[in-house]
Amino acid sequence: MFQLTPIVKNILIINGVLLFLEYVLQISLAPIFGVHYLFSDHFYIFQYVTYMWLHAGMWHLISNMFAILVFGPMLERVWGSKRFLTFYLITGIGAGVLYGVVDTIGKGDLSEDTEAFISNPNPDDFYIYTHNYKSRRFDMLKVGDFADEYYDRPENTSYTSQAVDIVNTIYKDLTNTPMIGASGAVFGVLLAFAMLFPNTELMLLFPPIPIKAKYLVFFYGAYELYSEINRTGGDNVAHFTHLSGMLIAFLVLKYWQRQRGNFY
């Protein structure tokens, strides 16, 4: 059904083997090889390369690798293996770097707000902090109930101490949670396919209707932009990384077009 090309096959193997090793050895490679906050004690520059070969579970792996399996071979046959690998690495690394820059800017406010609360803990700022910054480690409904109790007993040192512990835990969780996945490179591949073969009709699974590649990728991009702007507390998907992969891919393709007069 799928005619694998050399680089696509190796991408699938490497990603699959790494996740398999994590399961077999009962270890997580993400804390070392995932992209961390720039000023985190766990940040290393090589993470911008290694993060794109790791996945947070089987479904994450399958969703990314299925896209590579479907769209990658045609690009590799058109470009050749060397250029396809170059494109894959540039979009993946570029998306990781852009994510790191934006993430660092966003966490600047987080650091300032955390320091401000620790220096002057109070119910009002605790309520604001826990509504602006959410951690999957906590049931935020229970945190909200605690905030209400803290309002009723602002002078109680036990409540103040617990509030400080919650804020510190949220801060450490948000600044030490690594970003992993091939999604940046995958969305770069999607955009490239749509730009090279815009009128190719693809059959959706749900609903089972045909759609041209250019429209499918447009809707994907629009959805990721909407999801990033309207991010909810429980959403841990790096939508900006997806958008960054598409942006890097667009710039690379336009550069190649200027150099050669076409995408090939």
C-alpha positions in Angstrom: 0.0 0.0 0.0 2.8 2.4 1.0 6.0 2.5 -1.0 8.6 3.4 1.5 11.6 5.5 0.5 15.0 5.2 2.3 14.8 8.3 4.6 11.2 7.9 5.4 11.8 4.3 6.4 14.7 5.3 8.6 12.7 8.1 10.3 9.9 5.6 11.1 12.4 3.0 12.5 14.4 5.5 14.6 11.2 7.0 16.2 9.7 3.6 16.7 12.8 2.1 18.3 13.3 4.9 20.7 9.7 4.7 22.0 10.1 0.9 22.2 13.3 1.2 24.3 11.6 3.6 26.7 8.8 1.0 27.2 11.1 -1.9 27.6 13.6 -0.2 29.9 10.9 1.7 31.8 12.7 5.0 31.3 11.9 8.4 29.9 14.4 10.1 27.6 12.3 13.3 27.5 13.9 14.9 30.6 17.3 14.8 29.0 16.5 15.0 25.2 13.3 17.1 25.1 13.4 20.9 24.7 13.4 22.6 28.0 12.8 26.3 28.9 15.9 28.2 27.9 16.9 29.2 31.5 16.1 25.8 33.0 18.9 23.9 34.7 18.0 21.0 32.4 18.4 22.9 29.1 21.0 21.8 26.6 21.5 23.1 23.0 21.4 19.6 21.5 17.8 19.3 22.7 16.7 21.3 19.6 17.8 18.2 17.5 16.9 15.3 19.8 13.4 16.4 20.8 12.0 15.6 17.4 12.8 11.9 17.7 10.9 11.3 20.9 7.1 10.9 21.5 4.8 10.9 24.5 3.2 7.5 24.0 2.1 5.3 21.1 -0.8 7.5 19.9 1.5 10.5 19.6 4.0 8.4 17.7 1.4 6.9 15.3 -0.3 10.2 14.5 3.1 11.8 13.5 4.6 8.8 11.7 1.4 8.2 9.8 1.7 11.6 8.2 5.3 11.0 7.4 4.3 7.6 5.9 1.6 9.2 3.7 3.3 12.4 2.5 7.0 11.8 2.9 7.7 9.3 0.2 6.4 11.5 -2.7 8.5 14.4 -1.5 11.6 12.2 -1.2 11.1 10.8 -4.7 10.8 14.3 -6.1 13.6 15.9 -4.1 15.9 12.9 -3.5 16.9 11.5 -0.2 19.5 14.1 0.7 17.3 17.1 0.1 14.3 15.5 1.9 16.4 14.7 5.0 17.8 18.3 4.9 14.3 19.7 4.7 13.0 17.4 7.5 15.9 18.4 9.9 15.7 22.1 9.1 11.9 22.3 9.7 12.1 20.2 12.9 15.1 22.0 14.4 13.8 25.4 13.3 10.4 24.7 14.8 12.1 23.7 18.1 14.2 26.9 18.2 11.2 29.1 17.5 9.2 27.3 20.2 12.1 27.8 22.6 12.2 31.6 21.9 8.5 32.1 22.3 8.4 29.8 25.4 11.2 31.8 27.0 9.4 35.0 26.4 6.2 33.6 27.9 7.9 32.2 30.9 9.5 35.6 31.6 6.1 36.7 32.9 5.8 33.4 34.8 9.1 34.0 36.6 8.2 37.6 37.5 4.7 36.6 38.8 6.1 33.7 40.8 8.7 35.9 42.5 6.1 38.6 43.2 3.8 36.1 44.9 6.5 34.4 47.0 7.7 37.8 48.3 4.1 38.8 49.2 1.7 35.9 49.4 -1.9 36.8 49.5 -5.3 35.4 48.4 -5.9 37.9 45.6 -2.6 37.2 43.9 -2.9 33.4 44.5 -6.3 33.5 42.7 -4.8 35.4 39.7 -1.7 33.2 39.6 -3.6 29.9 39.6 -6.0 31.2 36.9 -3.2 32.4 34.6 -0.9 29.3 35.1 -2.2 25.8 35.4 -0.4 22.5 36.0 -1.6 19.0 35.2 -0.2 18.0 38.6 -3.2 19.7 40.3 -6.9 19.3 40.1 -7.6 23.0 39.4 -11.1 22.7 40.8 -9.6 21.7 44.2 -7.1 24.5 43.9 -10.1 26.9 43.3 -11.8 25.5 46.5 -8.5 26.1 48.4 -8.4 29.7 47.1 -11.9 30.3 48.5 -10.8 29.0 51.9 -7.6 31.1 51.7 -9.8 34.2 51.1 -11.7 33.4 54.3 -8.5 32.9 56.4 -5.9 35.2 54.9 -4.0 35.5 58.2 -3.7 31.7 58.6 0.0 30.9 58.2 -0.8 27.3 57.3 -2.9 28.4 54.3 -0.2 30.9 53.3 2.5 28.2 53.4 0.3 25.8 51.3 -0.4 28.5 48.8 3.4 29.2 48.4 4.0 25.4 48.0 1.3 25.3 45.2 2.8 28.2 43.4 6.3 26.8 43.6 5.1 23.5 42.3 3.3 25.0 39.4 6.3 27.1 38.5 8.7 24.1 38.6 6.2 22.0 36.6 5.8 24.5 33.9 9.5 25.4 33.6 10.8 21.8 33.7 8.3 20.1 31.4 10.1 19.3 28.1 8.6 19.5 24.7 9.0 16.4 22.5 7.6 15.1 19.2 8.2 15.3 15.4 5.2 17.5 14.9 7.2 20.6 13.8 8.9 18.6 11.0 5.6 16.8 10.2 3.7 20.0 9.7 6.6 21.2 7.5 6.2 18.1 5.4 2.4 18.7 5.2 3.0 22.3 3.9 5.6 21.2 1.4 3.2 18.5 0.0 0.4 21.1 -0.3 2.7 23.6 -2.1 4.2 21.0 -4.5 1.0 19.1 -5.1 -1.8 21.5 -4.2 -4.6 19.8 -6.2 -3.8 16.3 -5.2 -7.0 14.8 -3.8 -6.8 13.0 -0.4 -9.4 10.9 1.1 -10.3 11.8 4.7 -11.1 9.0 7.2 -13.7 11.0 9.1 -15.8 11.9 7.2 -14.8 9.7 4.2 -14.7 12.5 1.6 -12.0 13.7 -0.8 -10.3 17.0 -0.3 -7.5 18.7 -2.1 -4.2 18.9 -0.3 -4.1 22.7 -0.3 -7.4 22.9 1.5 -6.6 20.2 4.0 -3.3 21.9 5.0 -5.0 25.3 5.2 -7.6 23.9 7.6 -4.9 22.2 9.6 -3.0 25.5 9.9 -6.1 27.5 10.8 -7.0 25.0 13.5 -3.6 25.1 15.0 -3.7 28.9 15.1 -7.1 28.9 16.7 -6.0 26.4 19.3 -2.9 28.4 20.2 -4.8 31.6 20.6 -7.7 30.0 22.5 -5.5 27.6 24.6 -7.2 26.0 27.5 -5.7 24.9 30.8 -5.7 21.2 30.0 -4.2 21.6 26.5 -0.6 20.4 26.5 -0.2 20.3 22.7 2.6 22.5 21.4 0.4 24.2 18.7 3.0 26.9 18.2 5.6 24.2 17.2 3.2 23.0 14.5 2.8 26.5 13.2 6.6 27.1 13.4 7.2 24.0 11.3 4.9 25.3 8.6 6.5 28.7 8.7 10.1 27.3 8.4 8.9 25.0 5.6 7.4 27.9 3.7 10.6 30.0 4.0 12.8 27.0 3.0 10.7 26.3 -0.1 10.6 29.9 -1.1 14.4 30.1 -0.8 14.8 26.9 -2.9 12.4 28.3 -5.4 14.5 31.5 -5.8 17.7 29.5 -6.1 16.4 27.1 -8.7 13.3 28.7 -10.2 11.1 25.9 -8.9 10.7 23.7 -5.8 12.7 20.8 -7.2 
